Amino acid sequence: MNVRKWQQPEFLLMLTAAGWGAGFATWLALLNNFAVDAVQFTGREIGILQSLREVPGLLAFTVVFVLLLISEQRLLMISLLVFGIGVAITGLFPSEIGFYLTTILMSVGFHYHETLRQSLTLQLVSKDRTPHVMGQQLSAQAFASLVVYGLIYGATKFAGMEYATIYAAGGAVSIFTALVCWAAYPRFKTEVAQTKSIVLRKRYWLYYALTFLSGARRQIFMVFAGFMMVEKFGYAVSTITALYLVNHAINIFLAPRIGRLISHWGERKALVFEYVGLIFVFTGYAFVQNAEMAAALYVIDHLFFAFAIGIKSYFQKIANPKDMASTASVSFTINHIAAVVIPVTFGLLWLVSPASVFLAGAAMAACSLICSFNIPRHPEPGNETVKGPTFPEDDTLAKPAA
């Protein structure tokens, strides 16, 4: 069977990233204003919402069991479809319980999709190209988000379009992308059969630590940085959307270049650079009193997201190829352990001291920085860390699930 260039795995992964980006851009752009204006949320409710949103991420390890019934590629499309439906119906339920339930539905598709796209990328793309290909996916996602943010900006500022209509349109893009990918792409075969069980390997401990800290720190940005813009500085939907436009316009061009930079620098140097920058950014959040300066910090913060590619490419270099799917699902669960707890607990802390929330983020970035110094310059199986115990390749923390 002849496969056209646009039917290659890399193009499929870029297309699903774009479809996912369009739907999530819609949900995220409206999140804080919909929560405050339509549902009358405070910091307490927004914390609960974000904790509920992360529960499916905590359960991402269940992907392994679903893969016993369906291929990764097909499940990738189904998860994107579920995600799109969750986004599309959000505006139809402007109540506290309604917002919680639609968010959970959206989140199930969101986290399954992200887990599977990471797994397939690590399986279908060569090690030397993975950072660049992941950068391309971020670029495709940023381009789709940029278009959506531009449309939302015009719809809210000039057309006065309602939340329900915008949510429905954004979700429809994700749904349409899932259906097109299901119909237009052949099933790709991976070289190594994947472990269809939960495996935690001791020699991956540094990857697990970096993933955990990344999830905890990212939640502070996702939940409270945008909320600060609305609550403290009174940003409107159009202003928030304009800020997102700037972020994604920059990422379209920078993300692939950051991927190539990680390949050139190596994961250790790239992650050290990211974490040093994040310490300054989160400290700035804690004390900023100027709306323009807060916006600048937000843009800089968003730029560092692409450097997280280094964590995934580090794992690809040290891992057994058969562990990609299993560890991708487990890593999302590890990433979301703190993510389930932080939004609601820090939401309560926010009521007392918003600055303390961001100073905690700076402390987490400092812990990540310490961990990143333990990445070898040339990681590979048997050379997973600079210091620390070594383990045989088949050593595990837990027995595989039946």
Stockholm file with secondary structure:
# STOCKHOLM 1.0

chainA/1-402         MNVRKWQQPEFLLMLTAAGWGAGFATWLALLNNFAVDAVQFTGREIGILQSLREVPGLLAFTVVFVLLLISEQRLLMISLLVFGIGVAITGLFPSEIGFYLTTILMSVGFHYHETLRQSLTLQLVSKDRTPHVMGQQLSAQAFASLVVYGLIYGATKFAGMEYATIYAAGGAVSIFTALVCWAAYPRFKTEVAQTKSIVLRKRYWLYYALTFLSGARRQIFMVFAGFMMVEKFGYAVSTITALYLVNHAINIFLAPRIGRLISHWGERKALVFEYVGLIFVFTGYAFVQNAEMAAALYVIDHLFFAFAIGIKSYFQKIANPKDMASTASVSFTINHIAAVVIPVTFGLLWLVSPASVFLAGAAMAACSLICSFNIPRHPEPGNETVKGPTFPEDDTLAKPAA
#=GR chainA/1-402 SS CCCCGGGSHHHHHHHHHHHHHHHHHHHHHHHHHIIIIISCCCHHHHHHHHHHHHHHHHTGGGHHHHTTTSCHHHHHHHHHHHHHHHHHTGGGCCSHHHHHHHHHHHHHHHHHHHHHHHHHHHHHSCTTTHHHHHHHHHHHHHHHHHHHHHHHHHHHHTSCCCHHHHHHHHHHHHHHHHHHHHHHCCCCCCSSCCCCSCCEEGGGHHHHHHHHHHHHHHHHIIIIIHHHHHHTTCCCHHHHHHHHHHHHHHHHHHHHHHHHHHHHHCHHHHHHHHHHHHHHHHHHHHHCCCHHHHHHHHHHHHHGGGGGHHHHHHHHHHSCGGGHHHHHHHHHHHHTHHHHHHHHHHHHHHHHCHHHHHHHHHHHHHHHHHHHTTSCSSCBTTBCCSSSCCCCTTCEEECCCC
#=GC SS_cons         CCCCGGGSHHHHHHHHHHHHHHHHHHHHHHHHHIIIIISCCCHHHHHHHHHHHHHHHHTGGGHHHHTTTSCHHHHHHHHHHHHHHHHHTGGGCCSHHHHHHHHHHHHHHHHHHHHHHHHHHHHHSCTTTHHHHHHHHHHHHHHHHHHHHHHHHHHHHTSCCCHHHHHHHHHHHHHHHHHHHHHHCCCCCCSSCCCCSCCEEGGGHHHHHHHHHHHHHHHHIIIIIHHHHHHTTCCCHHHHHHHHHHHHHHHHHHHHHHHHHHHHHCHHHHHHHHHHHHHHHHHHHHHCCCHHHHHHHHHHHHHGGGGGHHHHHHHHHHSCGGGHHHHHHHHHHHHTHHHHHHHHHHHHHHHHCHHHHHHHHHHHHHHHHHHHTTSCSSCBTTBCCSSSCCCCTTCEEECCCC
//
